[in-house]
Amino acid sequence: MKYNIFSLARNARTYHQDWTRAWRSPEPKPEYEAIIVGGGGHGLATAYYLAKECGVRSVAVLEKGWLGGGNTGRNTTIVRSNYLWDESAAIYEHSVKLWEGLSQDLNFNVMFSQRGLLHLAHTVHDLQEIGRRGHAIWLNGIDSEFLDVDQVREMVPLMNVNGRYPVLGALLQRRGGTARHDAVAWGYARKADEMGVDIIQNCAVTGFDIQNGVVKGVETTRGRIAAKKVGVVAAGHSSVLAEIAGFRMPLESVPLQALVSEPVKPCIDTVIMSNAVHVYLSQSDKGELVVGAGSDAYISYAQRGGFDVLEHIMGPLVELFPFVSRLRMLRQWGGIVDVTVDRSPILSKTPVENLFFNCGWGTGGFKCTPGSGHVFAHSIANGEMHPIAAPFSIDRFHTGALIDEGAAAAVAH
């Protein structure tokens, strides 16, 4: 089914009552070539690229709840690739390039808006940090510009650059921006289904069928399903599933909060991030101001978070944008993020043969949805990790070859 002006006009004649379902809801088959555990953006992208580029059409995506109901629907939709380390730059830039053609590839508008991303500097140390990172980014062939305070003021007139948190400059990635999280999940689901992938919702994985160190399938709330290969993309619950499979993952799961304001007229046409005060801001297409914070300081599976984090970010936000003090906040939510010690993801084979894990994205998983799914699909299909994914192996926590984005930027959004 193509979404275009002709199908829109044709269905308008029947008051849009005859649109076919975007994807099927099939019963699980007894066996698949590959099973993807987790029906979020990364899992759906993995299934799509397995079918499209790797020729693996016998694929099932198992989601314990509803499609896209986890972190895919609980984030602030930021897309960027301005990371310090070469390994991070490679995978996130690979993802940005896929983002740039994703709507055409999926024949579904994911509302990718390259409105630019400003990374603010408030202190001399901040200026040194963005200087170091900006030059490293440039050496990796990724767009990066330094702005002085006058250029920042011109770009964002409503920002108070001389307040309690003075703005001394910023690092700008013009190709950064935002996308619509729900549309990303729906687009991948629709296209994967079109290629024969079974998307099975309300099907929780409760165990793994492991024989002589080799995975043979999964146990679910809807019975046993056999598979030659299994990929786990379960975000905050990855460590739980790893323990069920008989090994441990170096992860901690913590809440990450965000909130949105009432809609207002267009006033901010870029994404603004501040590591020093740990707040980031953008305006949605509906006019809402989308505000994000750092993760909570405690381990939890509660999808709400604590008020102290909200209090911590609202103060600096009002200092930087005084008009926000007059806005009402419509809703607040939390997601469960899985965090590694170096704040970089894990894309890896595991001690169980043919069982692969894609996790540890922490607070920055949404932006790498296409890139993560693409390299993970090729890794599962070939039995060896894709060259872009290889540095993110679980083995790095034994060898010490960490990719420490936490230390590099103090934030990984």
Number of C-alpha atoms within 10 A of each C-alpha: 12 10 10 10 8 10 12 13 12 13 13 13 10 10 10 12 9 11 14 9 9 13 18 16 11 12 11 19 13 11 17 21 16 25 27 27 25 30 30 32 33 31 31 35 28 33 37 31 24 28 23 15 12 17 11 21 21 19 28 29 29 27 24 21 15 15 24 24 16 23 23 24 20 21 25 29 22 24 28 25 24 26 23 23 16 13 16 22 21 19 21 24 22 19 24 23 14 17 24 14 11 21 17 11 14 19 16 19 17 22 15 22 18 20 17 18 27 27 20 26 27 20 15 10 11 21 19 12 16 23 17 13 20 23 16 19 23 14 12 17 12 18 17 21 15 19 19 13 18 14 13 21 16 10 15 17 14 14 20 17 21 13 13 11 18 16 24 19 25 26 24 24 24 17 21 23 24 26 21 19 26 18 19 31 24 22 26 28 30 23 25 28 23 16 19 18 28 26 26 23 19 14 21 19 21 16 17 22 16 16 11 8 12 15 21 20 25 21 16 17 12 14 14 19 20 21 22 16 22 26 25 22 28 26 27 26 19 24 22 14 22 18 12 14 20 11 13 15 18 13 23 20 25 25 26 28 27 25 20 22 18 14 17 13 9 13 13 19 15 22 25 21 24 22 19 17 18 19 21 24 23 26 23 20 12 11 17 19 24 20 25 24 25 22 26 19 12 12 14 16 16 14 18 16 24 17 10 9 18 20 10 15 18 18 15 19 22 15 19 20 16 15 12 15 13 8 12 11 17 12 10 15 15 22 26 27 29 27 24 21 17 16 25 24 26 25 27 25 22 18 14 16 18 21 26 26 27 25 28 31 25 26 27 23 27 28 28 25 27 28 25 28 24 25 25 31 28 20 25 26 22 11 15 16 22 19 13 20 25 19 20 24 19 19 16 14 15 8 8 8 12 18 22 17 18 14 12 18 17 13 18 19 26
